[in-house]
Amino acid sequence: MTREFSTVGVVGLGTMGAGIAEVLARTGLDVVAVEIDEDGITRGRGHLVHSTERALQGGKLDAAGKDELLGRISYTTSLADLADCDLVIEAVPERIELKAEVFAELDRVCRQDTILASNTSSLSVTEISVQTGRPGKVVGLHFFNPTPVLKLVEVVRSVVTEPDVVTDVVAFLERLGKVPVVIGDRAGFIANALLFGYLNHAVRMYESRYATREDLDAAMRYGCGYPMGPLQLLDLIGLDTAYEILDTMYHQSRNRLHAPAPLLKQMITAGLLGRKTGRGFYRYDAPDSPTVVPDGHTPSTDELPTAGVREVQRVGVIGTGTMATGIVEVFAKSGHDVVLRARTEDKAIAAVAKVRKSLDRAVAKGRLAEADRDAALARVSPAVEFEELADCDLVIEAVAEDLAVKKTVFEALDEVCKPGAILATTTSSLPVIECASATSRPGDVVGLHFFNPAPVMKLVEVVSTIATAPEVTATALAICGRVGKKPVRCGDRAGFIVNALLFPYLNDAVKMLEAHYAEADDIDNAMKVGCGLPMGPFELLDVVGLDVSLAIERTLYLEFREAGFAPTPLLEHLVTAGRLGRKTGKGFRDYT
């Protein structure tokens, strides 16, 4: 039989503490909220009133429910008023000396059977627990922001936390409607250990001027379906908080990928902490506002370039796979004549049939009129000979991800395509300059990395090599915009934006599993429920294919020579064993 908690204390009424107090009071518990002074209480009460007012306006709470909720919370500036609480949750700023001081005082004033919990997101729960005479009754309860909305809570047990304490708090969190995940005491736990490495990598990418802040954020939103881009998310979290978490993780892991990017320190020193100060990576119309306003780094209101843009009417696509036929569909629906080139006539006809099947599905779902389908199909011409691409203004190669094969294609295109035609590759990881070097016109070669399925996914990474002519990049950006895609610019290096940020994160998740720190289900839940990602890392790896993932990770490692990018032995072994994911029925999970 698990223990019942009736009165719960919350120490600290910042955004997190106020959110925790709201969740507790919403489920009928009496809450004793403690702040350092009356100003702190006023701010904390303001957080609660503002949050419950939003819930009222959103129809999630009625006026009587709001009043009852707020009435269950009492406020004080004295920790001694927590003496009769069954559970106390600390949510003060992320500084070990401050938390140590709070826990030492809680140990003195609270009953001996009171459970003491820290909402730390990265500090050692063990180190906090030894500030008390009851380390067995100390546990980490890492709630996520916004607490009233996000369901995940990481329950962090130290090596001395009593099993009954873990059992009791897990049952308690389930009664609150939360999803608890029990883990050991390691910097970053699950979610932050995976999330902040990715965020730090994005800062380094921006710091090196590889991509603009807007393109970095758009790439992860449109390419991966993330709710926010990495730099937007850092502004929401607070750059000072992010720095502290990364620094803590680095000192425990000694992993260079966790060492905070120097730019973070510079911005913090300048007072650019994110939304809470009104400036971070972006400028906001006021402190604590989510509304971004233009600044000196904001792109021109002319979304797509026009200077030097070449005319593109006729488009060639080489390949018969899913990506090739998807790209054909995109251009045909947008009014372009498309030549679909395959190695044989049968393959070309079959590829056109795949395009028809996809368009038929769109008609059946009411997304496309029958007349528009017929018009799109009429614009598609199957071809076998490269010479049939001679009049194309743009030719997009979408053959197998094999550099030798791609270079052969580009050599053939160089022979037959008219002067001024743009030659593009859809490679997701190979060097675009290698394709360009197979031609006598490297200035006309660009990367157009579409995402699968091409008719649905809006993102296209426009990859310029050191040889790509500016007007070719401008034309690629313009044509992507005209066919309804969101183009982002980047340079020609392994992974471009999305894969360079995504696959080290996926690799870190496999390392976590390999170290037996957490199970695949718990890691997936942590990232979906705690971070709002559309898929957990192991779900995504099984969808992408473990062999494909391994190839991309090897490419990243060979390009950057970063030890943290080296593929994990577990991933290598699964591929060797033929467990490639959903396509073979077995990957990190078994499929029926």
Beta strands, then each sheet from edge to edge (+ up, - down):
strand 1: 7-11
strand 2: 30-34
strand 3: 73-76
strand 4: 87-90
strand 5: 115-118
strand 6: 138-143
strand 7: 152-157
strand 8: 179-184
strand 9: 283-284
strand 10: 292-293
strand 11: 314-318
strand 12: 337-341
strand 13: 380-383
strand 14: 394-397
strand 15: 422-425
strand 16: 445-450
strand 17: 459-464
strand 18: 486-491
sheet 1: 3+ 2+ 1+ 4+ 5+ 6+ 7- 8-
sheet 2: 9+ 10-
sheet 3: 13+ 12+ 11+ 14+ 15+ 16+ 17- 18-
end
